[in-house]
Amino acid sequence: MASNAAVPFWRAAGMTYITYSNICANLVRNCLKEPFKAESIHREKVHFNLSKWADGKPQKPGTSLQDPYRFSNLIEI
């Protein structure tokens, strides 16, 4: 049986909630005045490290350049 429940507009547009919230956050950041705009843009950067786990302990990074867990990554949202 089909549901007649309302679908959120972001879902109807083919987006995930994360994509929708990132778009909204970028719009708000761009509307801010200085110095708040610069501070918020600086805070949006996310730093993370990937590490392999075995037997409940993180493994040391590999020495091969092909090892994707060797280097830290930076994502800008």
ABEGO torsion letter per residue (X at the ends): XBBABBBBAAAAAGBBAAAAAAAAAAAAAAABBOAAAAAAAAAABBBBBBBBBBGGBBBBBBABAABAAABBBBBBX
